[in-house]
Amino acid sequence: MFNKKEWMKNYCSKYYQNHKKELQEYNKEYYYSGKGKEANNKYLKSKKGKIAKLKIKSKRRKLGFNILFEDIIDEKINWHHINNIDVVAIPIDLHQLYLGKNHRENMEYIIKQIYR
């Protein structure tokens, strides 16, 4: 029976082997021309890119990044984990009030005041 996934895998690996130099030259030219860097920097500075970076950091720390509320705050914000999966937006100055061992427990009071 025809398996498209397997066929594509074989086709792509053969194509890469046959066109390796051409692909490397194209990638090098694209990257050094600045188009790749500009597009990447533009994305990372957008709201969607910033959240993507935060999701990667959270995953590295073995935490989830499920946003409970869209940022309803107009100020500069930090994302605070209320448990190992869910996060909420909190103003930076409030988020830095209680740092240390019991950070999550100390922040509960502030979170309840903001999101009631």
C-alpha positions in Angstrom: 0.0 0.0 0.0 1.2 3.5 -0.8 2.3 5.5 2.3 2.7 9.1 1.5 4.6 10.0 4.6 7.3 7.4 4.0 7.5 8.3 0.3 8.0 12.0 1.2 10.7 11.1 3.8 12.6 9.1 1.2 12.1 11.7 -1.5 13.3 14.6 0.8 16.4 12.8 2.0 17.4 11.9 -1.6 16.7 15.4 -2.8 18.8 16.8 0.0 21.7 14.5 -0.8 21.6 15.4 -4.5 21.3 19.2 -3.9 23.2 19.6 -0.7 25.7 22.3 -2.0 23.0 24.3 -3.8 20.8 24.4 -0.7 23.8 25.4 1.5 24.8 28.2 -0.8 21.2 29.4 -1.0 20.8 29.4 2.8 24.1 31.1 3.3 23.3 33.8 0.8 19.8 34.3 2.2 21.1 34.5 5.8 24.0 36.9 5.0 21.9 39.1 2.8 20.0 40.0 6.0 16.6 38.9 4.9 16.6 35.9 7.3 17.9 38.0 10.2 15.5 40.8 9.6 12.5 38.5 9.3 13.5 36.7 12.5 14.1 39.8 14.5 10.9 41.3 13.3 9.0 38.2 14.4 10.7 38.0 17.8 9.8 41.6 18.6 6.2 41.1 17.8 3.7 40.1 20.5 3.3 36.6 19.0 7.1 36.1 18.9 7.6 37.2 22.5 5.0 34.7 23.7 6.7 32.0 21.6 10.0 32.7 23.3 8.3 32.6 26.7 6.7 29.2 25.9 10.1 27.9 25.0 11.6 29.1 28.3 8.7 27.6 30.2 9.1 24.3 28.4 12.8 24.2 29.3 11.8 24.7 33.0 9.2 21.9 32.6 6.3 24.3 33.0 3.3 24.9 30.8 2.2 28.2 29.3 -1.5 28.3 29.1 -2.7 31.9 29.2 -5.8 32.1 31.3 -6.8 35.7 30.5 -5.7 37.8 27.6 -3.6 40.8 28.9 -6.3 43.1 30.2 -3.6 45.4 31.6 -2.2 48.3 29.5 1.1 48.6 31.4 4.2 46.6 30.8 3.6 43.1 32.0 5.3 39.9 33.2 3.7 36.5 33.0 3.2 34.8 36.4 2.7 31.0 36.8 -0.2 30.4 39.2 0.5 26.7 38.9 2.8 24.6 36.7 0.6 25.1 33.7 -1.4 28.3 33.8 -0.1 31.9 33.6 -1.6 35.3 34.1 -0.4 38.8 33.1 0.8 41.0 36.0 2.4 44.5 35.9 6.2 44.2 36.3 6.5 46.3 39.5 3.9 44.1 41.3 5.4 40.9 40.0 8.8 41.9 41.5 7.4 42.8 45.0 7.7 39.3 46.4 10.6 37.3 45.1 12.1 34.2 46.6 11.0 30.9 48.0 7.3 31.5 48.4 6.8 33.7 45.4 3.6 31.9 44.1 1.9 31.9 47.5 2.7 35.6 48.2 1.4 36.6 44.7 -2.0 35.0 45.3 -3.3 38.0 47.1 -2.3 40.4 44.3 -3.7 38.1 41.6 -7.0 37.8 43.3 -7.3 41.6 43.6 -6.5 42.1 39.9 -8.6 39.4 38.4 -11.7 39.3 40.6 
